[in-house]
Amino acid sequence: MKVKNLVGQRFKERPADCVIDSHALMVRGGYMKYVGNGIFSEFPALRRVTSKIETIIREEMNSIDGQEVLFPVVMPAELWQESGRYDSIANELVRFQDRNKSKMVLGMTHEEAAVQLVREYGQSYQQYPFMIYQIQRKFRDEARPRAGMIRVREFTMKDAYSFHTSQEDLEQYYQKCYDAYNRIFKRVGIPEVVTVASDSGMMGGNISHEYMLLNEVGEDSIVLCSACDYRANLEAAENIVENISDNVFSSLECIETPNCKTIEDVCNFLQSEVSASCKAVVYQKNSDDSYLVAFVRGDYEVNETKLRNLVGEDIHSAEIKADSPLVAGYIGPFELSEKVDYYLDLSLKGIDSLVAGANREGFHYIGLNLERDIKNVSFVDIAKVKDGGICPCCGKPALTIKRGIEVGNIFQLGTKYSKSMHMQYVDKDGSSHNPIMGCYGIGIGRLAASICEAKHDDYGPIWPISIAPWEVHICCIRPDDEETKKAADTLYEELKKQRIEVIYDDREGIRGGQMFADADLLGVPIRIIISPRNLQNNKIEITTRDKTVNTVVEVSDALDYVLKLKEQLYFELNN
């Protein structure tokens, strides 16, 4: 391939709407083009990257006996009604009617299609276990697409589904997928990816892990322990709080707190510690708009994912109206209206004397002791972990929170889909059972963008050789010089004969600076610079994109040097 024929324009200026580096570099480098909100087209350079990622994934999925299939993008609503997700998923699922007024959906994930494909096949225990996977376009109507291809609406994804006759068998296969994913991320050049325990969300199931690339542009918060190997998504991390009782019990007293509607206002007015206050956060259930209140210690935040899982349905931030049983700014757990459900976080347990709303305009309680003043009190974990929190694994106050990009996920789904969609097999004793499922996903475009975000400098991507659009980039300085052009053409043909993926820049009228700037944006790991000055000494310059190699070699030795350098880069990547 020659640069002058490569579809996709490269330019110097950073686009104003590109907030993160990978997005800006992939637009500037001619990798992608905006089509609509969260929708992009891929130019050849990016397609070569994503195609290589897909090849690596296929090899690893096939190595654990995966069988590739292909599901439809458009599915009848009946499939999703069978599973119950047609109504439970909100606006992320695109619903429409075809010309026959039949209800249809655009696939945002394919659990339903997977079960529909194999439920007739998998009627005997003798067919199990098996795993099917696809690499397919999907559409998820994200409310807030961002960061280029890291969060989009239309995307390519590898999703795999395994089927088992026992939990033990699922767990054994889950470990195989776990290990295969680690190999995938190592082979694409980001072995630093970490696995974290996660919340299953709309996917269902009890056990799930996310593969996180720790990076400040990530929108996920990851909880890590500096004293042990504990890792979890903030949504799923257990929050442990140890309140030490001083055995000084104040009497419950209702006092006037005028114009104090926030925890900060109340604590400033009373000159009390925020950590001795009870904060109320109000939500409404999506199903009937009934109110529920989450109470946490004043210095903690509510973990909405934990709360949603506890409630068992979707919730949203409340709008407190004049006729509601709640008094905005003065809500507390003592003598709260019976019309309102509420939950007390574990962070409130063991505090002898709390400040809390009195459920009266302009009043708060002081001296509230929940165990003493509320009958049958119980506590649940609904708060977010904080930096310095106690690790649920080793018990040390060593938790830290970092940002991460989710590049893959695996779930133990159980029988959520096989049961709701009536998939059964007959065991050897003649009894019928629902197969147990696992689910394993990787977003292809997001992975490419994440690698770019992790592996770049100010000038462009530094692609790992395994997924780089090309392995070698030839820059012919002064192609109008006959000897220089001849040497570059000869080496180009020799590399192609050796099946080296090479891109060749022999554009006339282009200065060396612009040629190198374009080469930086293409991010090819090995660069060969052929110029009249070096050829005077029968030399060719060879560098690597990450600047670890910069040397000159004899023209006759150039081919062998490049072949060995390529072999070395692959070896370093895989070892």
N, C-alpha and C positions, 0 to 999 in steps of 0.2 A: 504494500500500500504506500502511495506517495501522499505527502501532506497536501500538495496542491489539488489532489482529487478527493480529499477527506471532507465529507459533508459535515458541516458544523463550524461556526465562526468562533475564533478566539479573540478576546479583546482585553484591554488593560484596566478599564474603569470598573470599580466595584458597583454592582447594581444597588440602587438605593433601598430596594425592598428585601434585600438579602441580609437577614440579621446575623446568621451564624456563618462561619468561614466555609464549611463544606458546601453550603448552598451557593455562596458567592463564587467559589472556585469552580464548581460544576457547571454553573451558568457561564462564567467567563471562559471556561475551557472547552465549550462546545459539547457538553455531555447531555444536556437536557434543555427543554424549552417549555415554558409555561403555556398551558392550554386553557385552564380554568382553575377555580379555587380548589387547591389540593389535587390537581390533575396535571400531569406532565407527559410529554413525549420524550423518548430516549433517542439521542443521536447515536451513530455507530460506535463512538468511543465508549459510551456508557453501556451500550448493548453488549460489547465485547467483554466488559467487566462483569456484568450481571450473568452473561452466558457462562463464564468460567465459574462463577459462584454456583450456578445451577449444576454444572458438571460435577463439582466437588461434592455438593449435597447429594446428587444422584448416586455417586460412587459410595458414599457412606451409608445411605439408606439401603442400597442394594447389598452392602456388606452385612447388614443385619436382617437379610431376607425380606426387605421391603419389595413390594410389587407396584410398579407405577400404573396409575389409572388416570382418567380425566373426567371430572364432573362438569355439569353444565353451569354456566354463569347465571342463567335464568332458570328459576324453579317454580313450580306451582305452589301456591300458598298452602295447599293441603299438607305438604311435607312438614312445614314449619308449624302448622296447626296441630299435627300429630305430636310433635315434641313439646308443644306448649309455648314455644318461643315467638310465635307470630304475634301474640298479644303482649308478652312480657318484655320484649325488647322495644325500646322507644324509637326515636327518629333515626337512629343509626341504620336501621334496616329499611331499605327502599322498597316500598310496596307500590304496585301499579296494576292496571287491568289491561289485558290484551284486547284485540279487536272483537273477540267473542265474549268480552266482559268477564273473562275468567281472572281470578285474582292470582297475581304472580309476585315474585320477589327477586331482587338481585342478590346473588350470593355474597355475603360478607364473611362467611365461614361455612364449612361443609359437613358438619356432623350428621345432619339429616340426610344429605345425599349419600354419605358413606354407608349409613345403615340401610337406606333404600336399595343401594347397589348390591349388598351381600346378604340380605336377610333370607332370601330363598336359598342361596348357596350354603350358608352356614347353619343348616338344620340338623347336622349330626356332630357330635363331639369329635368325630374323627377328622373334621376339617380344621380343627383348632390346634395351636394358635396361628394367626396370620396377621400381616400388616399390609395395608394399602396406602399409597401416597400419591400426591399430585403436585405439579407446579403450575399454578393457574392464576389468572387475573381475578381480582375481587373488587367489590365496591362497598365501602363503609362510609356513610354520610356523616363524617366527623363534624362536630360543631365548630371546632377551631383548628383547622389544618395549619401547620407551622413548620418552619425549619426545612424548607425544601422537601426532600423525599423522606425525611425522618418521620413526619406525621402527615399523611396524605389521605385522600378519599379513595382514589383508584390505585391499586397496587398489585404486584405479583408476589405470591406467597407459596412456600412449600408447606403443605399441611398433610400430616400422616395420621392414620387411625389404626390402632391395633385392637384385636378381639381375642378374648381369653375365656377359659372355663373356670379359672380360680383366681383369687386375689394374689396368691403366691406366684402364679405364673405371670400375672400382670406386673408384679413388683420386679421379677427377674428380667422381664423384657424392658421395663421402665429404666432399669439400670443400664441395659445395653444402649438404649436411646440416649441416656444421660452421657455415657461415654462417647457415643458417636458424635454428639453435639460438641463435646470438648475437642474431638479431633477436627471437626469442621472448622471451628473458630481458630484453632491453631493453624490449619492449612490455609485459611484465607488471610492470616497475618495478624490476628488479634488474640493471642493466647492469654492475654491479661483479662479476658472476660471472666466474670465471677458468676456463680450460681447463687440465687437467693430464694428462700421460701417466699411464696406469694399467695395472694388471694385469687381464687378461681373465677370470681365474678360471674358473668353471664355464661361461661363455659360449663360451670357446675363441677362436681367432684370435690373430694376432700383433701387431696394432696396435689400440689403443683409447685413448679419451680420456674423462675425466670432467669435468663442469661443476660447479665447486665455488663455493658461496657461503661466503666466509671468515667464520666466526663461531665464537665460543668454545664454543657448545653442540654444535658438530659432533663427530661421533665419528670422522671421518677426519682423519689428519694429512697436511698438505700441505707439501711441500718447495719453497721459493721461493729464488731467487737475487737478492740485492739489487744485484748488479752487471750482470745481464743478464736476459733474459726466460725463463730456465729455470724450469719448473714441473713437478712430478710428485707423484703420490701417494706417500706414504712406502713403501708396499708395493712400488712399482715403481722408486723412485729408486736410481740407481747410487751406490754408496758408494766413494769414492776415498780411500785412505789412503797417505800417503807417509812410510814409516819410514826415517829416515836412519841408515845403518850407521855405527857408530863404529870398526868394524874391531878391536874388542876381543873376542876369542872366548874365553869361559870354558869350561873343561872340564865335561863333563856329570857331575853328581854327584847321587846319591840321598841325601836327608837326611830325618831323622825330623821330622815336623810333627804332633805329637800334638793331637788335638781341633781340627784346622783343616780344616773341610769346605767353607768358602766362600772365595771369592777374597779378601774383606776380611780374614778370619781369617788366611789364609796370608800375605798381604802385610804385615799388622801384625806377625805372628810373625817374618817374615824382614826386616822393615823395608825392603821393596822397593816400587817403584812398581806400581800396578795396571796401568798401560799396558805393563809388561814381563811380564805374566802371560798365561797361556793358559786361558781359561774354557771349560768343557765343559757343553753343554746337551743332554740326552738325550731322544730321541723314540722312538716305535715306529710302524711302518707299520701302517695300518689293515688291510691285506690279510692279514698273517700275524703281526702283533705282533713282528716281528723288530726288533732295536735298531739305531738309528743315532745318531751323536753329531755335533753341530755344535760346532766349536771356533772361538772368536772371541777377539780381544784382550780383556783383562779389563775394559776400560772401554767396550766395545760390547755391544749386544744383538742377538740373533738375529732376523732378519727371516723369520718363518715362511712367508710367502708365497713369497719367493725360494727357500727350502729346499724347500717343497712342489713348486714347479715343477721344481726340479733333480732331486728324487727321482722325480717323475712320477706320484705318487699321494698320497692323503691320509695325513696323519700326526697323531699326538696325543702329548701329554706322556707320558713313560714312567713306568711303575711298576717300579722296580728291585727285583726279588725276590732272596731269598737265594741261589737257584741260578743267577742270571744271571751272565754273563761280565764284569760290570762291578762296580766297587767304588765305591759311592756316596760322593761327596765327594773322591775321589782319582783321578779319571779324567783320563788324558792321552793324547796321540797317539803317544807313543813306546812301542813294544812293547804296543800295545793288542791285545786278542784278535782273531784273524782272523775270529771269528764276528760281529764287529760292523762295520758300514759306518760310515765317518766322512768328514767334509768339513772342510777347513781354509779359514778365511776369509782374504781378501786382507789384512785388517788385521794378520795375523801375519807377512806376508812381509817379509823384510829385517831382522827383529829378531835381533841377534847372540846374545842371551842371554835365554832365557825361563824363567819359573817355570811348571811344569805338573805335574799329577798323575802319580804313578808307578805307578798301577794296583795299588797295595798299600795296605792299611789303615794309615793313619798316616804315609804317606811322600809326598814330592814331589821332583821333579827341579828342580835349578837348573842354569843354563848350557846349557839346551836350545837348539840351533840347528837349526831344522827342515830347512833346505836341506842341512846337513851330516849330520844324524843320521837322517834318514828317506829311504830310497831312493825314487826316482821321485816325489818330493813334487810336489804340484800344489795350486793355490789357486783358490778360487771366491768370488764375491760373494754372501754370505749374511747380511750384517750390516745393521742399520738405520743410516741417515744420522743424524748428530748436528748440532746447532746449531754453526755455524762450520765445517762441513765444506767440502770442496773441490767446487766446481761442476764437473760433467762437461762442461758446455758451454763456459764461459769459463776454467775452471781456477783461479778465485780462491776463497780460503777465505771465501765470502760466503753460505753457505746458512743459511736460517732455517726453522724449522718452526712452522706455524700450524695451527689447527683449521679444519675446513670441513664443510659439509653438502653431500652429493652431490645435486644437483637434476636431473641428466641424464647420459646416457652414450651413446657411440657406439663401435661395434666394427667392425673389418674381420674378418669371420668366416672368409673364405677358403672352402674346400670342406668344412669339418668336417661340416656337416649334409647338404649336397646329395650328398656322396659316400657317407656312411653310410646315407642313405635312398634311394640309387639314383635320384636325379634327374639326368637327362641331356638334353642337346640335341644335335641334329645340326648341325654347322657347314656352311658353304657348300661345303666340299670333301668332305662326306660322312662326316667323322670325328665320333665321339661324345665329349662332354666333360661334366664336372660344372660347373654354373654356380657362379660365385664370389659370395658373399653378404656383405652388410653389415647391421648391426642398430643401431637407434637408439631409445633409450627415455627417457621423462620420466614421473616419478611425479606425478600431478595433486595429490592431497591433500598429499603431502610438499612440493610446490612452494608450495602455498597456506600451509602452516604455516611454511615457511622464509621466505616474504615477510613474514609476520606477525612472525617472530622478528627480521628485519632492520629492519622498519618499524613501530615501536611506541614508545609512551612509557609512563609509569607508569599511564596511565588506559585504554589500549586500543590497538588496531591503528590504524595510519595507512595505509589502503589506497591504493595508486596508483589513479587514477581509472579506468584501463582494466579493472581487475578488482574494483573496489569493489562491494559488494552493491547499492548505489544511488549515483547521482551527486550527489544533493542530499537534504539532510535538513532538513525544516521543523520548528522547535520553536515551538509556539504557547503562549506564556506567558499564563496566565489565559484558557483557552478559555471560561470562564463569562462573560467580558466580550464583549458582542455585537459591538462594532466590531472587536475583536481577532480573534474567531473568523471574522468575515466577511472580513477582509483575508487571513487565513491560508487560508481555503477558496478564495478567489478566486485567489490565487497558486498554490495547489496545482493547481487545474484548468487554469490557464494553462500551467504547466510540463508537465503531462501532454499537453496539446494539442501542445506543442513536442517531444513524444517524449523528454522528459527523464525519466530513471529517478529517481523521487522517493519518499521515505518521509516520512510526515507524522505527527507526534506531537501529537495534540489530546486527550490523556487528561485528564480532569477529576480534580481532587483530587491531582494530582501537582505537587510543588514544582519550581521551576526547577532547583535543584541536582540532584535525582534525574533530571530530564529530560535535563540536560546530561551526567550520568554515563552514562546509557544511550546517549546519542548518541556519547560517546567510545568506548564499547565496540563500537558498530556501525561506527565508523571511517569514516564517509562523508566524502569530501573537501570538499564544499561544505555549509556550514550556514547556514540562514536563521533568524534569531531575530525573532519578531514579538511585541511586548509592548505593553501599554497606554501605558507611559511614552514609548517611541519614537514610537508612533503619534500622540501629542499634538503632535509636531512633524512629522507626516506622513513619518516615517522608518522604515526597516527595517534591521536589523543583518545584515551578511553576513560570515562568517568562513570560513577554511579549517581543516581538521582539523590541519594541521601548523603553524598559527598564523602563517603568512607573510602572510596577508591578514586584516585586521580593520577593517571600515569600516561606515559607515552611508550609505544612499542613499535618495533619494526613492522613495516607494511606486511611483510611475509609472515609475521607472527600474529597478526591481528585476529585472524579467524580462530586459531587455536586458543588465544587468550580469551576471546569472548565466549567460546564454548565452555572453557573451564570456569570462567566467572559466572556464567549462567548456572552451571552445576553447583558451584559454591553457594550461590544465593538460595537455590532450592534446598540445599543441605541445611543451611542456617535456619531456614524457615521451618523445616520439619524435625529439627533436633534441638 
